[in-house]
Amino acid sequence: MTKSLFNSFEDVSSKQWKQKIQFDLKGADYNEALIYKSLEGIDIKPFYNQEDIINIKNEVSHPSIWKNCIEIIADDAGKSNIKALKEIKRGAESIHFIISNEQVLPKDLLSNIPSGISVYIETKFLSSIYIQKLNDHAKETHLDIYVLTDIIGNLARTGNWYDNLTQDHAVLNKATTNTNLKSTISIDFGLYQNAGATMVQQLAYGLGHANEYLNYFESNSITALKNTIPVFKIAVGGNYFFEIAKLRALRILWSALALEYNALPECHIVAYPSHRNKTILDYNVNMLRTTTECMSAVLGGADIVQNMPYDDIYHFENDFGTRISLNQLLILKNESYFNLVSNPASGSYYIESLTNQIAEKALELFKNIEEGGGFLHQLKSGVIQKKIKESAEKEQELFDNEKIILTGSNKYQNPEEHIPDFQKVVFPEKKIRKTLLSPITITRLTQKIEADI
C-alpha cells in the first residue's frame, strides 16, 4: 500500500510561517512590506493555509454547466434572427437580444431558434403587451426565454421610471403572473461596477436593489420570486481572484436573503466583462482583459458567460469582433476544459477566505442601507450615488498615479498609437434633462487620457 508523502512532513502553523517571513525580511515591517490593502477594505496576506478557513462554512452552490452567450442589438427582427442563427452555427449556446422598439416582433426574431438555446430578452421600453407576446411564443415553442425586466435598474441608470412608479409596477405585476417564461425579473449589478463601486458596494447595492422587489412582492401578495429564479447581471472586472470570490459571495448572500421571504434560494447569474477597464489606446489588449474576466466568471460560478467584443466601446456590432469574442469562450470550454470541473474554487484557502470576507462586509453594508430607509430611499436621496462616486474617484486617483496599470494607456503607451475611428459616442456630453433623481453615471478609467490625445 502506498503511503502518503505528506506524512513525512510536520505541520507548519501560520505563526511559524510568519516568523520565517519576518526573519527573511531582515527588519522590514511585515505589514507594510507584504500586506496589500484592497479598495474593499480587505487586507491580503502573502500566504494562506488551512487555519484561515477553520471557522468558515461557505456552502456555495455552483452550476453543473455554464453556457456561452453573445449579445445582439435587435433593431430589425429579420436581420437579427439571421445573425442569431449564424452565431448558433458558430457555437453560440445562448443569445442576448437587446430590443429597441416594439416593431421587432418576437415571432420573427425567434424564428427557428433551436430549443436547446437559452434566449435573454432585454428591451429599451416597458410593455406588458410585448412581454405577453414573448410569453405566448415561449408557450408555443417551449423555448427557454428570460425577460430581463428591471424597473429599479432603469430608474438608477436614467434617473426616471419608464412611465411612473405606479404604471411600471403594474407592468411588472402582469409580467410575473401566469408566465411561461423562465424568468421575468432581473437585477443589474453591473451598473454599480461600471460606475466605479467597490465589490462590497456592488453586492450590497445589488442585494438592496433585489430586496426592494422582494418587499414589494410580499406586501402585495405576489408570489413571483417564490416560483421563479431571478436573473442577476454581473459585470466582471480585472481583479481575478476577487471577482471569483464576488460571484461566490453573491450566491451565499442571495440564498440567505431569499430564505427570509420563502423565495427560491437559487439565482441565475449572467456575467460579462466590465467596460470600466476597457481602452481605446492599445485596444487589442482588451482581448486579454476579457479572457481573464471570463475565466473569473466561469470559476466563480456564472450560469451564463457573455463575452464582450474587444472593440465594443467604440465600434458598432461587427462580424469580426463578435466572432473573436465567441471564440474566446469556445477556447475556454473546448480547449482549456473550463467546463469539466465542478466548483473548482471550492477549498482554496485564499478564495474561501476572500469569499467569506466580501460576503460579510457586503452583508454589513446591506444592513446599514436597510436601517437607513432602504435602497430606493437612499437612491432618491443621492446617498448611493455619492458613495459610488467617492469609490470611483479613489480608484481613478490610483489609476492616475499608476498604482492601477492598464497597459498601453497609463503605462507603456505607444507614442505612434493609431486611434481607431469612433462609431459610437465614446466621450458622452452631459445633457441637462429633468429627472426624478441623479442617475448613476458609468465611467471608464481611461476616458481622461483618451480625451486628451
N, C-alpha and C positions, 0 to 999 in steps of 0.2 A: 504493500500500500504506500502510495506516495505521500510524504509528509509535506505540510505547508512550509514554504520557505520563510514565511513571516514569523514562525515560531522560534526562529533562530535569533530574532532581534527583540530587544527590550522596548517596551512602550516609551515614547518620549512625550512628556507633557508640554502644554503651551508655555508654562513657566520656564522649562528647560530650553525650549526653542528661543524664547525671548532673551534669556540670559546669554545664550550663544551669540545671538544677533547683536546685542549690546556690546559684547566683548569685541566683536569684529568691527563695530562702528568706531572703535578707538576714541571714545569720548564724545562723539557727535550725539546730539539728542535724538533718541529713538522716535519720539512723537513728531518732531519737526522734520526729520530726515525721511521717515518711511510711512507715516500715516497720511493718507490722502483724504482731504475733506471735500465731499461732493456737494453739489448745489442742493441736494435733498437733505443736507444736514446729517449725512451718514459718514462715519469715519471708516475708511477702508484700510484694513491691516495688510501687512506684507505676506501673511500666511494664515491659513485656516486649517483646523483639524476637527476631530470628532467632538471635542469639548464645546465647539461653537454651536452644535446643534442638539446637545443633550436635552435641553428643555424646549426644543422646537418640535411641534407636531403639525407640520404643514401637510394637510391632506388635499393635494391639488389634483383635480380631475384633469385628464388630458385626452383630447380626441384620438381615436384609433387611427384616423386618416386625416390628411389635410388636402385640400384641393387648390389648384392654382386658379387665378382669375384675371381677366382683362377688363378694362373699362372702355365703354363705347359711348360717345356722345351721340344721342339719337335725336336728330332734327328731322330726319326723313325715315319713315318706317321701312320702306322697301330697301333702301341703301344700307341701313343699319342691320337689317336682317341678313343681307348678303354678306356683309362684313363679319357678322357673328358666326355664320355657318362656315365661312372661310377660316376663322381663327379656331373653331372647334376641330376642323380637319387638321390644323397645325398642332393640336394638342391641348387647347383650352378646355378646362373642366368646369368652369363656371363663367358667367358673363354678368357684368355690372353695367346696366344701361342707365345713363343719365338723360332724362327726357325733358325737353324744353317746353313743349306745348301739347295741348290735348288733342291736336290733329294727328299725333303719332299713335295710330290705333294698335292696341295690344295684339289683336288677331293677326295683323300684318307683320308687326315687329317680331312676334314669337313664332311665326310660321315655320314648321319643320324642325324646330329646336328639339333635339333628342331628349327623351325622358330622364336620362341619367345626368343631364346638365342642370346645375343649380342656376337660377336666374335671380338677380337682385335688381329691383326697380327703384330708382330714386328720381323724383320729379321736382322740377323747379316751381311747381304750383301745388296747391292742395285742393283736391276734388274728390268727393265721395262717389260721384258718378264714375270717374276714371278708375278708382280703386275697385268699384263693383265690376267693371269690365275685366279687370285683371283677375278678380275672384271667379268670375264666370269662366274665363279661359282656363284657370287652374282646375276648376271642377271638370271641365270638358276634356282636358288633355292629361290630367294628373301630373302636370309639370310642377316641380318644386320652385315656387315663386315666393320671394321675400320682398315685401314692400317696405322701404326704409322711410317710415313716417316719423318725423321728429319735429314737432311744432315748437318745442322749447329750444331745440338746437337752432332753428331758424330765427327765433327771437334773439338768441345770444349772438348769432352771426350777423344779422342785419339790423338789429335794434327794433324790429317791428314783428308783430304777428303776421301771418299770411293775410288774414282779414281782420279779425279781432279775437280777443280771448274766447268769447262765447262761441263764435262761429267755428273757430279752429278746433275747440274741444268737441263740438257737435260732430264734425267730420271724423275726428279721432274715435268717437263713440261708435259711429256707423262702421268704421273700418275694422273695429275689433269684435264686431258681433256676427256670429254665424259665418265665420270665414273658412274658405278652403285654402287660404294662403298659409304658407309655413310660418310667417310672422308678419305683423303689421307695425310693430314698434321698433324704433331704432334709437340708440343713444350715441351721439357723435363725440367721443372723447378726443378725436383727432384735432378738433378746433382748438382745444386748450394747448395741445402740444405745439401746433403750428404757430400759436400766438406767443410762445415762449414760456409757458408754465413748466414748473419742475414736475418730475414724475409723481411725487407725492400730491401735488396740486391737481395734476391730471386725473388721478384716481379719485381723489376726494371730491373734486368738482363733478366728475362724471357720475360718481355714486350719488351725490346730491341731486344732480340732474335726473337720474333714474328714480330717485326717491320721490321726486315731485309727481311722476307718473303713478308710482305705487300708492301714494297718498290720495291722488285724485280718483284712481280706480276704486280704492277701498271705500272712500267717502261717498262714492256714487254707486256702490254695489255692482261694479263692473268686474267680471272675472277674467279679463284679458290675459294678464300675466300668470294666472293660475292654470291656464290651458295651453299657452304658447310660450316659446322661449324668445326673449328679446335679442336683437342683433346689436352688438357693440362694435362700432367702427373705431379702430385704434390706429393712430399714426405712430410709427416706429422710427426712432432716431438712431444716431450713430454710436451711442454708448452701449456696446454689445451685450455685456453681461447684465447691466442694469435693465436693459429692455427685455431680456429674457425673464428677469425677476418681476418686472412690471406686469407682464401678461399673466404670470402665475399668481401674483398678488391679487389681480383683478378677480380671478375665479374664486379665490378664498373670500374676498370682501363681498362679492355678489351673492355667494351662497349664504353667507351669514345674514345679509340684509333681506334676501328673498324669503328666508325661513320666518322672519318676523311678520311677514304678510301672508304666510302659507302659499307663496308663489313657488313656481318651479325653480330649484336652485341652480339649474344649468343655464349657461349663457352661450351664445353663438358669436364667436369673435371673427370679424373681418379685419385683418391687419394689412397695412400698406405703408410704404416708406414716407417719411416726413418730407415736406417741402422746405422746412426751416434751414437745413444744412445743404441744400442743393444750390449749385452755382452756374453762372453763365461762363465765367472765366474757367478755362480748362474743363469744359463741360463733360468731356468723356470720363472724367474721374467719377461722375455721378453714377456710372455703371458699377464701379467698385462699391460705392456707398450703398446703393440699392441692394446689391448682392448680400452684403453683410447684414443689412437691415431685414431682408427676407429670411436670412438664416436665424436671426434673433426671433422673428415671428414664428418660424416653424418650431424651434427648440422651446419657445415659451408656451406653445400650445394653441396657436391660432387654428381655427377651423378652415378659414379661407385666407390665402395669401395673395393679395393683389399687388403686383409689381407696378412700378411707375416707369414709363419711358425716360431715358436719360435726358431727353430734350423737352420734357413736359412743361417746364416753367417758361419756355419762350417759343415753342413750336406748337401748332395745332396737331391734332392726332394725325399720324402718318404711318404708312405701312412698315418702314424700316424700324422706327422707334418702337412700335408695338411688337414687331417680330422679335427684336432683341430682348425686350422686357419679358416676353413669354418664354423665350429660350433660356433665359437665366433661371427661371423656375423649373423648366424641364430638366436642366442640368442638375439642379439641386436634388430633384426627385429621382431621376433615372440614371444619373451617372455618379452623383455623390451619395445616393442612397439615404437621403434625409427622411425617407418615408418608412424605413424598415425598423426603427427602434421606437418603442412607445415610451413617452415621458423620459427622454434621455437626461434631462437636467435633475431628475429626482435623485437625492442622495449626495449631490455635490455640496460639500461643506460651504463653499463660498456662495453659491447661488441660493441654497436653502437659507443661509443667514441673511442675504440681501432680500430675498422674498419676504421673510418674516419682518425685517426692519421697515421695508417700504410699506407693507400692509399695515403694520402698527401705526406708523406715522400718518398714513392716509386715513385710517380709521379715526385717529385723534382729531385730525383736521375736519373730517366729515362731521364728527360730533359737535365741534365748535361752530360749524356752519348751521347745523340744526338748532343749536342753542341760540344762535344769532338771528333766528327767524326763518331759516331755510334757504335753499339755493336761489329760488326765484326772488325772494325778498332782497338778498344780498346782490343779486344781479341787477335788480331795478334801482337799488341804492348806489350802485357803482363799486361796491366793495370787491367783488370778484375781478372786475376789470382792473382795478388799482393794484391788487395783489399780483395778477398776471403781468402787468406792465412792469412792476418792480423786479420780478424774476427775470423778465426778458431783458431789462436794462442791465442787470447784473451779469447775465450771460453775454450780452453784447460787449460789455466792458472787458470781459475775459477774452473774447474774440479779438477785440481791437488791440489788446495788449499781447496778443499771440500766446495766451495761455490755452486757448482752444484753437487748434490748427485745422484749416481747410486748405489742403494742398492745392496750389495754383491760384489761390485767392489772397489770403493774408500772409502766405509764405510760399516761397519758390514760385513766384509769379513770373510768367513768361512775358518779357517786355515787347515781344513781337506777336503777342496773342491776337488771333483773328476772332473778332467779335461777330457772332452769327447775326443774321437778320432776325428781327423780332416779328413774330406773327401774332403774339399775344401782348397784352399790356403788362409789361414787366415791372414798371415803377408806377403803380396806381396813384393818381392825384386824389387828394382829399376833396370829397364833394360834400358841400353843405346841404343836408336834407333833414327833414323833420322826422325824428324817431322818438319812440317811447322811452328808450334808454340808450346809453352809449354802447355801440356794438363792440364785440371782442375783435380786435384787429390782428390779422395774420401778417407776420413779417418774416423775412429771411435775414440771416446773419450777414450776408454779403451785399445787401442792397446798396449800402452807402458806398462801398468800394466800387461796385459796378457802375453806379450812377456818376461817379467822378471820372470815369475813363472815357 
